[in-house]
Amino acid sequence: MSHSSPSDLHITITEHPSGEALSTDNGTAAEEFAEEARLDREIPGRVLRHGGHGDAVTAFTKALDTAEDGEAALRAVRDHGRRLWRNAARRAREGDGDDRPLYWTRLAMLRALRERHPADEPLRAELTAALERSSRGIEGNRLPAGGDRLRVVITGFDPFGLDRDIRNGNPSGAAVLALHGTTLRTADGRSAHVEGVILPVRWRDFTDGIVEEALTPYLEEGPRRVDLFMTLSRGRPGFFDLEGFNGARRGDTPDNAGVRAPGPVPVLPGPDGTEGPQWTRSTLPMGRMIEATAATATDGREAEGPGAAPVRARTGVVELPAGAPADGEPISREDGPGEGSTAVAGSGGDYLSNEVAHRACLLRDRLKADIPGGHLHIPAPDFASEHADPESDRYTDPVLVAGRREITRRVRALLLSVPDRDRREPAPDSRA
């Protein structure tokens, strides 16, 4: 099956839970409505007031109002976006590890920007992109060069599922913030320097190439090429899942903007004009990672808490076998894709977590980066039982905070389990 181009991508707009239909032919209005409109609800307002970013929105607004021209506005946007990103990472390391203040503060800043720069103003798109990139850590590779140092890049996601529970955070984003800018020490005494990126939960940004924009500086050849990349996302309760295979197919799940985009993953052709493959694969040493990070209690039982959840390798996929018609019945395979098959769902499903892994692994292969890389689904921390109801007025509690910290510690341990000078483990086997 050939991939569709971005212009061929089928995009539909769902109805917002308020009942107001979202009508647009390019998705922009839907994004502004669905994400920014949630700012008016009680919980986001409380997160903004108590999230530790203080007068970030006020200072940003003042900088926009006093900018003398477009260049000054662009500088102000980048400066305040970087400041928000740095402060969010610092607070994640030093505080309770919460990723939600970054998400809601960014949206409040975007709302202020759009109120001052109308949609028909050419500068607005540039300013919006600058704020998105600078507040997500997407500004190139600033890792140290040198063969004696290990370089690691990890990606996470914004909160999602907010119409089910407006209190949702995302443990992948929390882990990225807590680990960004840190230096880890490996078992053999080497230093592993970590940088992170947090991606939006929006199909359109992926279509526009945000994954490639973020990761190319880390994967391209040069003295700062990373030794490891890992894409992270929130997964099923009770497990850390290492996903073996990623499919070039999008499901029908709406994103944070209420947009659905089912169909092939719209990646650009490679340098030689070849289209992207149906499948990409992880090169993470899954067996070693599982062995090195097994979490058991002294009596052999699995330890309690989300950070101690077992690590599993998943290699199952859903596919249309080679030669099957496009409307044929998909089949499941537990040992990876069959030769010549068409992707329906990767080991990690058919949502943006599958797509970030597909794009990142494809970029690795196209840039000939012989490094371990792949996707990790991580469990979400839970509220205490008395606050579990989405209608609860508690947006945080000690159980949630402790779970988030446990999960981040486990992600750190998994990262440290990868470097090994003496052993290299092949990628999951496949006939694809």
C-alpha positions in Angstrom: 0.0 0.0 0.0 1.4 3.4 -0.9 1.4 6.2 1.7 -0.9 9.1 1.2 0.6 12.6 1.1 -0.4 15.1 3.8 -2.8 16.8 1.3 -4.6 13.5 0.8 -4.9 12.8 4.6 -8.5 12.3 5.7 -9.1 14.6 8.6 -12.5 15.0 10.3 -13.5 17.2 13.2 -15.5 15.6 16.0 -18.2 17.3 18.1 -16.9 19.0 21.2 -18.4 17.6 24.5 -20.1 21.0 24.9 -22.3 20.0 21.9 -21.0 22.8 19.7 -19.8 21.5 16.4 -16.3 22.3 15.3 -16.4 23.2 11.6 -13.1 23.9 9.9 -11.3 22.6 6.8 -7.7 22.9 8.2 -8.0 21.9 11.9 -6.6 25.2 13.2 -9.9 26.5 14.7 -10.6 23.1 16.2 -7.2 23.1 18.0 -7.8 26.6 19.4 -11.3 25.8 20.5 -10.8 22.3 21.9 -7.5 22.8 23.8 -7.7 26.5 24.8 -11.3 26.3 25.7 -10.5 23.9 28.5 -8.5 26.6 30.2 -11.9 28.1 31.4 -12.6 25.0 33.6 -11.9 25.0 37.3 -9.0 22.5 37.4 -6.8 24.1 34.8 -7.3 27.4 36.6 -6.1 25.9 39.9 -3.1 24.3 38.2 -2.2 27.6 36.7 -2.5 29.4 40.1 -0.5 26.8 42.0 1.7 25.2 39.4 4.8 27.3 40.2 5.1 29.4 37.1 3.8 32.5 38.9 3.5 35.4 36.6 4.7 33.7 33.4 1.6 34.5 31.4 1.5 38.1 32.7 5.1 38.6 31.9 4.7 37.1 28.4 1.7 39.2 27.7 3.6 42.4 28.7 6.5 41.4 26.5 4.1 41.0 23.5 2.4 44.3 24.2 5.7 46.2 24.3 7.4 44.5 21.3 8.2 47.2 18.8 8.1 45.1 15.7 7.9 41.5 14.5 11.5 40.6 15.2 11.1 41.9 18.8 7.9 39.9 19.2 9.6 36.8 17.9 12.6 37.2 20.3 10.1 37.7 23.2 8.2 34.6 22.3 11.3 32.4 22.1 12.7 33.9 25.3 9.6 33.3 27.3 9.0 29.8 25.8 12.6 28.8 26.8 12.1 30.2 30.2 8.9 28.2 30.7 10.6 25.0 29.5 13.6 25.5 31.8 11.5 26.3 34.8 9.2 23.4 34.2 12.2 21.0 34.0 13.7 22.5 37.2 10.5 22.2 39.1 10.0 18.6 37.9 13.4 17.7 39.3 13.1 19.7 42.5 9.4 19.5 43.2 6.6 17.0 42.8 7.4 16.2 39.1 4.1 17.4 37.7 3.9 18.0 34.0 0.5 19.7 33.9 1.6 23.2 34.8 3.7 23.3 31.7 0.8 22.2 29.5 -1.7 24.6 30.9 0.7 27.6 31.1 1.7 27.0 27.4 -2.0 27.1 26.4 -2.6 30.2 28.4 0.4 31.9 26.6 -0.9 30.7 23.2 -4.3 32.2 24.0 -2.7 35.5 24.9 -0.6 35.4 21.7 -3.6 34.7 19.5 -5.7 37.4 21.1 -3.0 39.9 20.1 -2.2 38.6 16.6 -5.3 37.7 14.5 -5.5 34.7 12.3 -5.0 36.6 9.1 -1.8 38.2 10.3 1.2 36.5 8.6 3.3 36.8 11.7 1.0 34.8 13.9 1.9 31.4 12.5 5.6 32.1 13.1 5.0 33.3 16.6 2.9 30.3 17.5 5.4 27.9 16.1 8.2 29.6 18.0 6.3 29.4 21.3 5.4 25.7 20.7 9.0 24.7 19.9 10.8 26.7 22.5 8.5 25.5 25.3 8.8 21.9 24.3 12.5 21.6 24.1 12.6 21.5 20.3 15.6 23.7 19.6 18.3 21.5 18.3 20.9 19.2 20.0 22.8 20.8 22.8 24.3 17.7 24.2 28.1 17.6 24.8 30.4 16.2 22.2 33.1 13.7 22.9 33.6 9.9 22.7 33.9 9.5 26.4 30.4 10.7 27.0 27.0 9.0 26.3 24.2 11.1 24.8 20.6 10.3 25.3 17.4 11.9 24.0 13.9 11.0 25.2 10.5 12.2 24.1 7.2 12.3 25.9 3.7 13.6 25.4 1.3 16.3 26.7 -1.6 15.2 28.9 -4.5 13.7 26.9 -8.0 12.2 27.6 -8.9 15.5 29.2 -12.6 15.3 28.3 -12.7 12.1 30.3 -10.7 13.5 33.2 -9.6 17.1 33.1 -7.1 16.3 35.9 -5.0 14.0 33.6 -1.3 14.5 33.4 1.1 12.3 31.4 3.8 10.3 33.1 5.9 10.3 29.9 6.0 14.1 30.0 6.7 14.1 33.7 9.6 11.7 33.2 11.0 13.8 30.4 10.9 17.0 32.4 12.5 15.4 35.4 15.3 13.8 33.4 15.9 16.7 30.9 19.3 18.3 31.6 20.5 15.6 34.0 23.7 13.6 33.9 23.3 9.9 34.8 26.1 7.6 35.9 26.3 4.2 34.2 27.4 1.0 35.9 30.9 1.2 34.2 31.4 4.8 35.4 30.5 6.7 32.2 28.4 9.9 32.1 25.1 9.8 30.2 23.8 13.2 29.4 20.0 13.4 28.8 17.9 15.9 26.9 14.2 15.7 26.4 11.3 16.8 24.2 7.6 16.9 24.9 5.3 16.4 21.9 1.7 17.6 21.3 -1.1 15.1 21.1 -2.3 16.3 17.8 -2.3 14.5 14.5 -1.6 17.6 12.4 1.7 18.4 14.1 2.9 14.9 13.3 1.8 15.3 9.7 3.7 18.5 9.6 6.9 16.8 10.6 7.4 17.8 14.3 9.0 14.4 15.2 11.6 14.7 12.4 12.2 18.3 13.3 12.8 17.5 16.9 14.9 14.3 16.5 17.0 15.0 13.3 19.6 17.1 15.2 20.1 14.1 17.6 20.2 11.3 15.0 22.2 12.9 12.2 25.8 12.1 11.9 28.2 14.2 13.9 30.0 14.5 17.2 26.7 15.0 19.1 24.8 12.1 17.7 23.1 10.3 20.5 24.0 6.9 21.7 20.4 6.1 22.6 16.9 7.4 22.0 13.7 6.3 23.6 10.2 7.6 22.9 7.8 7.4 25.9 4.1 7.5 26.3 1.3 6.6 28.7 0.3 2.9 28.3 -1.7 0.2 30.0 -2.0 0.0 33.8 0.5 -2.2 35.6 3.1 -2.7 33.0 6.1 -1.1 31.3 5.9 -2.3 27.7 8.8 -2.3 25.3 7.2 -2.2 21.8 9.0 -4.3 19.2 7.3 -3.1 15.9 5.7 0.1 14.8 3.1 0.2 12.0 2.6 2.9 9.4 -1.1 3.2 10.1 -3.3 5.7 12.1 -6.4 4.6 13.9 -9.6 6.6 14.4 -8.9 7.9 18.0 -9.4 11.7 18.3 -6.5 13.8 19.5 -6.5 16.7 22.0 -8.1 18.9 19.3 -10.9 16.5 18.7 -9.4 15.7 15.3 -9.5 12.2 13.8 -7.1 11.2 11.0 -7.4 7.5 10.2 -5.3 6.2 7.4 -1.6 5.7 6.5 1.1 7.5 8.4 2.0 10.4 6.0 5.8 10.3 6.0 7.8 11.9 3.3 9.7 9.8 0.8 13.3 9.1 1.7 16.3 10.9 0.0 16.3 8.3 -2.8 12.6 8.8 -3.4 11.5 5.5 -1.8 8.4 5.6 0.3 8.4 4.7 4.0 8.1 1.1 5.0 5.0 -0.5 6.5 6.9 -1.4 9.6 9.8 -0.1 11.6 11.4 -1.9 14.6 12.9 -1.2 17.9 16.6 -1.7 18.3 16.5 -1.5 22.1 18.1 -4.5 23.9 14.8 -5.6 25.3 16.1 -8.8 26.9 18.8 -7.0 28.8 16.5 -4.2 29.9 14.0 -6.7 31.3 16.7 -8.6 33.0 18.4 -5.6 34.5 15.4 -3.9 35.8 13.3 -6.8 37.2 11.5 -5.4 40.2 10.6 -8.1 42.8 10.2 -8.2 46.5 12.4 -10.3 48.7 10.0 -13.1 48.8 9.8 -13.2 44.9 6.5 -11.4 44.6 6.3 -8.4 42.3 6.8 -5.2 44.3 3.9 -2.9 44.7 3.4 0.6 43.2 3.4 1.7 39.6 7.2 2.3 39.5 7.7 -1.4 40.3 5.4 -2.7 37.6 7.0 -5.5 35.5 8.7 -4.8 32.2 7.4 -6.7 29.2 8.4 -7.0 25.6 5.6 -6.9 23.1 6.1 -8.0 19.5 2.5 -8.6 18.4 1.0 -6.7 15.5 -2.2 -6.5 13.5 -1.8 -6.7 9.7 -3.3 -7.4 6.4 -1.2 -10.3 5.0 0.6 -9.9 1.7 -1.8 -10.1 -1.2 -4.9 -9.5 0.9 -7.4 -7.0 -0.5 -7.5 -3.5 1.1 -10.9 -4.3 2.6 -9.7 -7.7 3.8 -9.9 -9.0 7.4 -6.9 -8.0 9.5 -5.1 -10.7 11.4 -3.0 -10.6 14.6 0.5 -12.0 14.8 2.4 -12.4 18.0 5.9 -12.7 16.5 6.0 -9.5 14.4 4.8 -8.7 10.9 4.8 -11.1 8.0 6.7 -10.5 4.8 5.0 -8.0 2.6 2.2 -7.3 5.0 0.3 -4.0 5.4 0.2 -2.4 8.8 -3.0 -2.1 10.7 -1.5 -1.6 14.2 1.9 -1.9 15.7 2.9 -3.6 18.9 1.9 -0.4 20.7 -1.4 0.1 18.9 -2.4 2.7 16.3 -2.3 6.0 18.2 0.3 8.7 18.3 2.6 6.6 20.5 2.9 4.1 17.7 3.5 6.9 15.2 6.2 8.6 17.1 8.0 5.3 17.4 7.5 4.6 13.7 8.8 8.0 12.6 11.7 8.0 15.0 12.9 4.5 14.0 12.5 5.3 10.3 14.5 8.5 10.8 17.2 6.4 12.6 17.3 4.0 9.6 17.4 6.7 7.0 20.2 8.6 8.8 22.1 5.3 9.3 22.4 5.8 13.0 23.4 2.4 14.3 22.1 3.0 17.8 19.6 1.5 20.2 16.2 3.1 20.0 12.5 2.4 20.3 9.3 3.0 22.3 8.4 2.4 25.9 4.8 2.6 27.2 4.7 3.4 30.9 1.8 3.1 33.4 0.0 6.1 34.7 0.1 6.9 38.4 -3.2 6.7 40.2 -4.9 9.0 42.7 -5.7 7.7 46.1 -8.9 5.7 46.0 -10.9 8.5 47.7 -9.9 10.9 45.0 -10.1 8.6 42.0 -13.5 9.9 40.7 -12.9 12.3 37.7 -15.4 14.6 39.4 -13.3 14.9 42.5 -12.2 18.4 43.3 -8.7 17.2 44.1 -6.2 17.5 41.2 -3.3 16.1 43.2 -2.6 14.0 46.3 0.4 12.2 47.9 -0.4 8.9 46.2 -0.3 10.5 42.8 2.9 12.3 43.5 4.6 9.2 44.9 3.5 7.2 41.9 4.8 9.8 39.4 8.2 9.8 41.2 8.4 6.0 41.2 7.7 5.9 37.4 10.3 8.4 36.7 12.9 6.5 38.7 12.0 3.4 36.8 12.4 5.2 33.4 15.9 6.3 34.6 16.8 2.7 35.5 15.7 1.5 32.1 17.8 4.1 30.4 20.8 3.1 32.4 20.3 -0.6 31.6 20.9 0.0 27.9 24.6 1.0 27.6 26.8 -2.0 27.4 30.3 -2.0 25.9 30.6 -5.7 25.5 27.1 -6.9 24.4 25.0 -5.9 21.5 21.5 -7.4 21.1 19.9 -7.7 17.7 16.6 -6.1 16.9 13.4 -8.2 17.3 13.3 -10.8 14.5 10.9 -10.2 11.6 10.3 -11.4 8.1 9.1 -7.9 7.1 
